[in-house]
Amino acid sequence: MFRKKAFATGPVEYIVVGLGNPDRKYENTRHNAGFIMIDFIAEQIGSKINRVKFKSVVGEGNICGSRVLLMKPSTYMNNSGEAVVEAMNFYKIPAENVIVLLDDINLDVGKMRIRSKGSDGGQKGMRSIIYLSGKDNFPRVKIGIGKKPNPEYDLASWVLSKFTKDELKTLEKIAENSYEAVKLIIQGKTDRAMNLFN
């Protein structure tokens, strides 16, 4: 399918960051839902995420007329804020222009929730971003990864487990929705994104 080539001039206006862990062994794990979404968005806008910068692998592109930095932090999940705050400071980007895509254990696979601000909700990558930036008004797109099979199941083992084939198919649809949500947020229509996808 033909994709419009990424082309945007002027300074970076938005950062779209997906949270996850960088090693190959973490590919397609639940905790890497944010990375999966970023890869999909990059494909849609014809961007290559292949440059190392801001403790991340990054790419640039154009979304709704705005120049956007796509980021996959290489810091491991719990230190995501180191990468995000470095990029924010470099481009002088306010928190409301940093869109975070992250996994949410409280949502079923195939569900999505958008928030314009708030607490970290127990997600340690988000906690790091809020702590190191001193801000909590980051728009975020939460991707459901499913609840633990039972209360005794180890949380770390669950979030680092791989999605099933069926779940990955479901995520393809969610990736489309997350891209639509990002476009709406960049256009200043966060409330509309919430109404559509929450």
Long-range contacts (C-beta under 8 A, 24 or more apart in sequence): 3-43, 3-44, 3-45, 3-46, 4-45, 4-46, 5-46, 6-45, 6-46, 6-47, 6-59, 6-60, 6-61, 6-62, 7-62, 8-60, 8-61, 8-62, 8-65, 8-66, 8-67, 8-68, 9-67, 10-67, 11-67, 11-91, 12-60, 12-67, 12-68, 12-69, 12-91, 12-93, 13-66, 13-67, 13-68, 13-93, 13-97, 14-63, 14-66, 14-67, 14-68, 14-69, 14-93, 14-97, 14-98, 14-99, 14-186, 15-68, 15-69, 15-71, 15-84, 15-87, 15-88, 15-91, 15-93, 15-97, 15-98, 15-99, 16-41, 16-63, 16-68, 16-69, 16-70, 16-71, 16-99, 16-101, 16-182, 17-56, 17-70, 17-71, 17-72, 17-73, 17-80, 17-83, 17-84, 17-87, 17-98, 17-99, 17-100, 17-101, 18-70, 18-71, 18-72, 18-100, 18-101, 18-102, 19-73, 19-77, 19-80, 19-100, 19-101, 19-102, 19-103, 19-123, 19-125, 19-126, 20-72, 20-73, 20-77, 21-76, 21-77, 21-160, 22-57, 22-72, 22-73, 22-74, 22-76, 26-160, 28-162, 28-163, 28-168, 29-159, 29-160, 29-161, 29-162, 29-163, 30-103, 30-105, 30-145, 30-146, 30-158, 30-159, 30-160, 30-161, 30-162, 30-163, 31-77, 31-103, 31-145, 31-159, 31-160, 32-103, 33-101, 33-102, 33-103, 33-143, 33-145, 33-171, 34-72, 34-100, 34-101, 34-102, 34-103, 34-125, 34-143, 35-72, 36-143, 36-171, 36-175, 37-101, 37-141, 37-143, 37-174, 37-175, 37-178, 37-179, 38-70, 38-71, 38-72, 38-101, 40-172, 40-175, 40-176, 40-178, 40-179, 41-70, 41-175, 41-178, 41-179, 41-182, 42-70, 44-179, 53-87, 54-83, 54-84, 54-86, 54-87, 54-90, 55-82, 55-83, 55-86, 56-83, 56-87, 58-87, 63-182, 63-183, 63-186, 64-183, 64-186, 64-187, 66-186, 68-186, 73-125, 77-124, 77-125, 78-124, 78-125, 78-127, 78-128, 79-128, 80-125, 80-126, 80-128, 80-129, 81-125, 81-128, 81-129, 81-130, 81-131, 81-132, 81-133, 82-128, 82-132, 84-129, 84-132, 84-133, 85-129, 85-132, 85-133, 88-133, 95-133, 95-135, 95-136, 95-137, 95-138, 96-137, 96-138, 96-139, 98-138, 98-139, 99-138, 99-139, 99-140, 99-141, 99-182, 99-185, 99-186, 100-126, 100-129, 100-138, 100-139, 100-140, 100-141, 101-140, 101-141, 101-143, 101-178, 101-182, 102-126, 102-140, 102-141, 102-142, 102-143, 103-142, 103-143, 103-145, 103-159, 104-142, 104-143, 104-144, 104-145, 105-145, 105-146, 105-147, 105-148, 105-155, 105-158, 105-159, 106-144, 106-147, 107-142, 107-143, 107-144, 107-145, 107-146, 108-144, 108-146, 108-147, 109-144, 109-145, 109-146, 109-163, 109-167, 109-170, 109-171, 110-144, 110-170, 110-171, 110-173, 110-174, 111-144, 112-141, 112-142, 112-143, 112-144, 112-174, 112-177, 112-178, 112-181, 112-197, 112-198, 113-141, 113-142, 113-144, 113-197, 113-198, 114-139, 114-140, 114-141, 114-142, 114-181, 114-185, 114-190, 114-193, 114-194, 114-197, 114-198, 115-139, 115-140, 115-142, 115-194, 116-190, 116-194, 139-185, 139-190, 141-178, 141-181, 141-182, 143-171, 143-174, 143-178, 144-174
